[in-house]
Amino acid sequence: MSAITVKDLAVSFGHLSVLRDLQLGVNQGEFLVLLGPSGCGKSTLLNAIAGLIEPEAGTVEIGGRDVTHFEPKDRGIAMVFQSYALYPKMTVRGNLAFGLKVARLPRGEIKRRVHEAAEFLHITELLDRRPVQLSGGQRQRVAIGRALVRNADVFLFDEPLSNLDAKLRAELRVEIKRLHRDLGSTMIYVTHDQIEALTLADRIAVMKGGIIQQLGTPREIYDTPANLFVASFIGSPSMNFLEGRIALEGDVFHYRNAIFDVPLTAYPFARPPSHGQPVLLGVRPENIAVDGAPKPGEFCAEANVDLVEPTGADTVVWCQVGTHSISVRVDAAQIINERQKLCIGFDPGRASMFDLESGNRL
């Protein structure tokens, strides 16, 4: 059952077309993340669902109702913004209760909802403080609480953690994931942070230029990206790309510098390639093995270590293979030195192959 359905949505600002003929379905109780770089249209899409932007074409349905021309307050949604948007002269209690008072709920009901939200978010001891007396993480909890007291069916988050430092982002990410688990509400979350997307989402919609490039689970997005943009946008360090061509007579990927061939018998082609087709072969840094004996269907290529980056739990090793730089993620306990020669290899079955001209996955 779809909680939210967007059909043929179009939004423009003057002569600039931001969204065009966009289709999206969000399931009941799903946590969907809209992910993409700045200017890709993700916040515009969220604002159109919220009713903060009037689309020039298309429809928005929430809970089976066409709400395209409804006011935001009539859509059964609650929204959390990046900037907290708290009333500075009100206490935390006043901020939480304000929307309920405007809706003319009974005083007892307002008190009950404020108390429940404060307990749920662990901010009970902050109820009599003003926003200026709160840390960034506490302010964002209050902003989430203000949405929580509405008892909405749909929660919309517009980059709520981007103003916080790394430690607070990690803590509140856990809180938001727990919030979704306990409430079971439908949530749409906008971010440009791939870690937030991968850890929070049931499904991710990766956007570029107002178009959803791929919609899938975090594992699908990461392991089988639909095109070059998705492959390069997801992952840190990014996926490695090697340019070459398909040689069907040997069923191999032939690297352009003729340094090595990669056997393709284990690669799951979605559609058959043509002989001599120019392609990019992509492989994640953590899928590359160093100095290990190749297994059947794998291969080894000589590489020169250029740079070693310890990151704590693991180490990123930058190697030169011919004229190409490749990143490899290894365990922190593995000692690798600069200018060292390595044999690197990977399972072609875990690689990704893209048509060089269209950028689409093969």
Wavefront OBJ file of the C-alpha trace (Angstrom):
o trace
v 0.000 0.000 0.000
v 1.373 3.395 -1.011
v 1.299 6.085 1.643
v 2.486 8.727 -0.822
v 2.150 8.709 -4.592
v 3.650 11.360 -6.850
v 2.521 11.299 -10.481
v 3.908 13.307 -13.419
v 5.113 16.055 -11.075
v 6.580 19.176 -12.710
v 8.070 22.179 -10.904
v 9.788 25.161 -12.511
v 11.180 28.446 -11.247
v 10.889 30.886 -14.124
v 12.655 29.315 -17.111
v 14.467 26.800 -14.904
v 12.840 23.364 -14.919
v 13.659 21.623 -11.617
v 11.353 18.588 -11.761
v 9.722 17.178 -14.863
v 7.319 14.205 -15.139
v 8.576 12.755 -11.853
v 7.031 9.517 -10.563
v 7.452 8.216 -7.013
v 5.644 5.809 -4.712
v 6.393 5.562 -0.987
v 5.074 2.536 0.878
v 3.161 2.666 4.157
v 5.628 2.760 7.059
v 8.641 3.087 4.762
v 11.727 5.218 5.418
v 12.628 6.710 2.028
v 15.730 8.861 1.587
v 16.061 11.391 -1.247
v 19.797 11.545 -1.923
v 21.775 13.699 -4.315
v 24.065 16.702 -4.733
v 22.976 20.295 -4.187
v 20.552 21.473 -6.871
v 19.354 18.003 -7.873
v 15.721 18.744 -6.890
v 15.405 16.640 -3.725
v 14.303 19.506 -1.434
v 11.981 20.812 -4.146
v 10.319 17.399 -4.309
v 9.953 17.287 -0.515
v 8.477 20.800 -0.448
v 6.008 19.867 -3.176
v 4.875 16.866 -1.111
v 4.578 19.134 1.943
v 2.541 21.733 0.044
v 5.154 24.483 0.385
v 5.561 24.609 -3.410
v 2.728 24.583 -5.919
v 3.526 22.215 -8.830
v 2.721 23.369 -12.339
v 1.637 19.849 -13.314
v 1.108 16.442 -11.765
v -0.488 15.223 -8.544
v 0.483 14.369 -4.976
v -1.541 11.760 -3.090
v -1.163 11.081 0.647
v -3.069 8.171 2.147
v -5.071 7.766 -1.054
v -6.240 11.430 -1.065
v -5.298 13.853 -3.804
v -3.744 16.669 -1.755
v -2.087 18.540 -4.636
v -3.915 21.764 -3.827
v -4.323 21.283 -0.061
v -2.703 23.613 2.444
v 0.245 22.036 4.342
v -1.775 21.921 7.593
v -4.454 19.819 5.898
v -2.127 17.129 4.506
v -1.594 15.083 7.676
v 2.154 15.650 7.655
v 4.793 16.851 10.111
v 8.026 18.463 8.925
v 11.474 18.918 10.451
v 13.710 21.599 8.936
v 17.475 22.043 8.756
v 17.372 25.341 10.655
v 15.380 24.035 13.708
v 12.928 26.999 13.297
v 12.235 27.274 17.036
v 10.518 30.298 18.581
v 13.348 31.969 20.569
v 11.129 33.593 23.232
v 9.250 30.394 24.022
v 10.452 27.603 26.287
v 10.873 24.088 24.937
v 7.452 23.300 26.386
v 5.971 26.296 24.582
v 7.574 25.310 21.278
v 6.232 21.791 21.542
v 2.745 22.949 22.476
v 2.371 25.906 20.107
v 1.011 24.048 17.063
v -1.416 22.107 19.227
v -2.733 25.310 20.785
v -3.263 26.808 17.332
v -5.221 23.659 16.440
v -7.337 24.296 19.570
v -6.734 20.912 21.161
v -7.894 20.496 24.788
v -5.361 21.578 27.397
v -5.123 18.083 28.877
v -4.421 16.536 25.470
v -1.701 19.110 24.751
v -0.040 18.399 28.102
v -0.155 14.650 27.502
v 1.354 14.858 24.011
v 4.122 17.245 25.086
v 5.021 14.992 28.023
v 5.080 11.835 25.842
v 7.223 13.480 23.151
v 9.659 14.862 25.721
v 10.056 11.458 27.363
v 10.465 9.718 24.013
v 13.239 12.127 22.953
v 14.888 12.354 26.407
v 14.356 16.119 26.721
v 12.071 16.191 29.786
v 14.666 18.087 31.828
v 14.859 20.751 29.081
v 11.157 21.687 28.994
v 11.585 24.980 30.865
v 14.661 26.156 28.949
v 14.679 28.514 25.980
v 16.363 27.618 22.644
v 19.364 29.881 23.372
v 20.148 27.662 26.374
v 20.273 24.480 24.277
v 23.017 22.826 22.248
v 22.541 22.147 18.535
v 21.633 18.523 19.163
v 19.108 19.483 21.842
v 17.508 22.071 19.538
v 17.129 19.480 16.796
v 15.513 17.068 19.267
v 13.013 19.806 20.138
v 12.349 20.372 16.425
v 11.699 16.645 16.002
v 9.485 16.703 19.107
v 7.417 19.529 17.662
v 6.713 17.323 14.665
v 6.150 14.275 16.863
v 3.325 15.826 18.938
v 1.218 16.238 15.796
v 0.656 12.449 15.629
v 1.090 12.689 11.863
v 1.002 9.733 9.482
v 3.874 11.143 7.399
v 7.102 12.785 8.606
v 9.241 14.879 6.257
v 12.873 15.679 7.140
v 14.776 18.340 5.176
v 18.494 17.791 5.936
v 17.866 17.967 9.706
v 21.422 17.039 10.743
v 23.537 19.120 8.363
v 24.152 21.906 10.922
v 25.554 19.526 13.551
v 29.086 18.269 14.119
v 30.038 14.701 13.198
v 29.521 13.210 16.676
v 26.065 14.756 17.113
v 25.072 13.702 13.597
v 25.934 10.101 14.423
v 23.987 10.231 17.703
v 20.854 11.786 16.196
v 21.017 9.445 13.215
v 20.550 6.583 15.671
v 17.699 8.471 17.384
v 15.876 9.032 14.077
v 16.269 5.375 13.098
v 14.896 4.335 16.502
v 12.063 6.851 16.124
v 11.024 5.271 12.823
v 11.225 1.771 14.266
v 9.079 2.638 17.279
v 6.488 4.791 15.492
v 6.186 2.800 12.272
v 5.286 6.024 10.447
v 6.076 6.834 6.833
v 9.154 9.051 6.614
v 10.862 10.898 3.753
v 14.317 12.214 4.502
v 16.368 14.586 2.313
v 20.161 14.542 2.517
v 23.337 14.870 0.456
v 25.185 12.665 2.976
v 25.481 9.116 1.637
v 26.258 7.676 5.103
v 22.936 9.016 6.409
v 21.180 7.543 3.387
v 22.776 4.107 3.645
v 22.239 3.770 7.408
v 18.696 5.161 7.656
v 16.838 4.155 4.513
v 14.593 1.256 3.639
v 14.955 2.565 0.083
v 17.016 5.355 -1.473
v 16.051 7.540 -4.428
v 19.288 8.867 -5.936
v 18.578 12.118 -7.820
v 20.437 14.198 -10.381
v 19.080 17.058 -12.468
v 15.527 16.589 -11.183
v 15.477 12.924 -12.265
v 15.505 9.839 -10.053
v 18.514 7.922 -11.350
v 17.858 4.813 -9.250
v 15.354 3.763 -6.609
v 16.274 0.756 -4.504
v 17.450 -0.628 -1.187
v 20.792 0.605 0.178
v 22.376 -2.741 -0.758
v 21.033 -2.566 -4.328
v 22.220 1.020 -4.740
v 25.683 0.205 -3.395
v 26.304 -3.182 -5.030
v 24.514 -2.772 -8.364
v 24.402 0.947 -9.271
v 22.233 1.627 -12.302
v 24.650 4.051 -13.972
v 27.980 5.831 -13.634
v 26.538 8.728 -11.635
v 25.100 6.481 -8.934
v 28.272 4.384 -8.850
v 30.538 7.397 -8.414
v 28.255 9.297 -5.998
v 27.871 6.417 -3.528
v 30.939 5.240 -1.655
v 33.945 6.873 0.003
v 36.451 6.519 -1.525
v 34.483 6.335 -4.732
v 34.295 3.265 -6.926
v 37.398 2.696 -9.068
v 36.855 2.865 -12.823
v 39.021 1.235 -15.498
v 38.449 2.072 -19.152
v 38.689 -0.703 -21.703
v 36.689 -2.824 -24.097
v 34.897 -6.153 -24.243
v 36.737 -8.949 -26.052
v 34.132 -11.635 -26.572
v 36.495 -14.121 -28.204
v 38.214 -14.517 -24.847
v 35.221 -13.469 -22.729
v 37.354 -10.830 -21.031
v 37.540 -7.139 -20.218
v 40.633 -5.809 -21.984
v 42.209 -2.888 -20.113
v 43.120 -0.055 -22.485
v 46.830 -0.072 -21.569
v 47.061 -3.784 -22.340
v 48.477 -4.404 -18.847
v 45.943 -7.076 -17.933
v 42.703 -8.761 -18.944
v 39.852 -9.448 -16.524
v 37.892 -12.695 -17.061
v 34.163 -12.051 -17.292
v 32.677 -15.541 -17.003
v 31.441 -14.703 -13.465
v 30.058 -11.263 -14.344
v 26.212 -11.130 -14.316
v 25.504 -9.140 -17.484
v 21.983 -7.673 -17.526
v 22.134 -7.668 -21.329
v 24.739 -9.205 -23.672
v 27.587 -6.833 -24.646
v 28.990 -6.557 -28.144
v 32.538 -7.417 -29.163
v 34.857 -4.424 -28.911
v 32.286 -2.378 -26.980
v 33.990 0.473 -25.038
v 33.200 0.079 -21.330
v 34.164 1.198 -17.855
v 34.746 -1.531 -15.306
v 34.034 -0.418 -11.736
v 35.144 -2.049 -8.506
v 34.722 -0.914 -4.900
v 37.950 -0.320 -2.888
v 36.949 -2.920 -0.270
v 36.397 -5.577 -2.951
v 40.029 -5.463 -4.056
v 42.346 -8.042 -2.483
v 46.025 -7.327 -1.894
v 48.753 -9.945 -2.298
v 46.262 -12.773 -2.071
v 46.407 -15.847 -4.265
v 43.739 -15.387 -6.980
v 40.804 -17.752 -6.814
v 39.297 -19.290 -9.972
v 37.758 -16.529 -12.063
v 39.874 -13.841 -10.376
v 43.062 -12.188 -11.589
v 46.082 -10.319 -10.273
v 47.714 -7.139 -11.566
v 50.929 -5.488 -10.446
v 50.522 -2.163 -8.635
v 52.860 0.394 -7.082
v 51.818 1.938 -3.758
v 51.672 5.721 -4.046
v 50.003 6.821 -0.806
v 48.790 5.210 2.426
v 45.902 6.788 4.411
v 45.214 5.264 7.857
v 41.600 5.963 8.887
v 41.501 4.053 12.177
v 39.440 0.900 11.610
v 40.943 0.411 8.153
v 43.503 1.878 5.758
v 43.018 3.297 2.265
v 45.927 2.495 -0.045
v 46.321 4.456 -3.289
v 48.093 2.450 -5.998
v 49.264 3.065 -9.538
v 48.275 0.418 -12.051
v 49.907 1.540 -15.253
v 48.913 5.204 -15.477
v 45.743 4.737 -13.450
v 45.263 5.483 -9.729
v 43.267 2.899 -7.770
v 42.109 3.022 -4.135
v 42.137 -0.143 -2.045
v 40.628 -0.524 1.432
v 42.506 -2.954 3.687
v 42.406 -3.920 7.356
v 44.307 -1.520 9.609
v 46.446 -4.422 10.877
v 47.856 -5.017 7.388
v 51.156 -3.141 7.072
v 51.651 -1.539 3.668
v 54.321 1.034 2.874
v 54.631 3.698 0.199
v 56.556 2.680 -2.955
v 55.861 -0.970 -2.145
v 54.936 -3.272 -5.042
v 51.700 -5.232 -4.650
v 49.640 -7.745 -6.509
v 46.001 -6.633 -6.479
v 43.000 -8.589 -7.672
v 39.221 -8.843 -7.335
v 36.313 -11.116 -8.086
v 34.807 -9.914 -11.403
v 31.435 -11.182 -10.203
v 31.386 -8.340 -7.639
v 32.408 -5.667 -10.160
v 30.184 -3.311 -12.159
v 30.327 -2.767 -15.913
v 29.077 0.397 -17.634
v 28.671 1.342 -21.269
v 31.165 4.112 -21.930
v 28.805 6.100 -24.168
v 25.515 5.972 -22.233
v 26.919 5.410 -18.733
v 24.286 2.736 -18.078
v 25.027 -0.548 -16.320
v 25.578 -3.572 -18.531
l 1 2 3 4 5 6 7 8 9 10 11 12 13 14 15 16 17 18 19 20 21 22 23 24 25 26 27 28 29 30 31 32 33 34 35 36 37 38 39 40 41 42 43 44 45 46 47 48 49 50 51 52 53 54 55 56 57 58 59 60 61 62 63 64 65 66 67 68 69 70 71 72 73 74 75 76 77 78 79 80 81 82 83 84 85 86 87 88 89 90 91 92 93 94 95 96 97 98 99 100 101 102 103 104 105 106 107 108 109 110 111 112 113 114 115 116 117 118 119 120 121 122 123 124 125 126 127 128 129 130 131 132 133 134 135 136 137 138 139 140 141 142 143 144 145 146 147 148 149 150 151 152 153 154 155 156 157 158 159 160 161 162 163 164 165 166 167 168 169 170 171 172 173 174 175 176 177 178 179 180 181 182 183 184 185 186 187 188 189 190 191 192 193 194 195 196 197 198 199 200 201 202 203 204 205 206 207 208 209 210 211 212 213 214 215 216 217 218 219 220 221 222 223 224 225 226 227 228 229 230 231 232 233 234 235 236 237 238 239 240 241 242 243 244 245 246 247 248 249 250 251 252 253 254 255 256 257 258 259 260 261 262 263 264 265 266 267 268 269 270 271 272 273 274 275 276 277 278 279 280 281 282 283 284 285 286 287 288 289 290 291 292 293 294 295 296 297 298 299 300 301 302 303 304 305 306 307 308 309 310 311 312 313 314 315 316 317 318 319 320 321 322 323 324 325 326 327 328 329 330 331 332 333 334 335 336 337 338 339 340 341 342 343 344 345 346 347 348 349 350 351 352 353 354 355 356 357 358 359 360 361 362
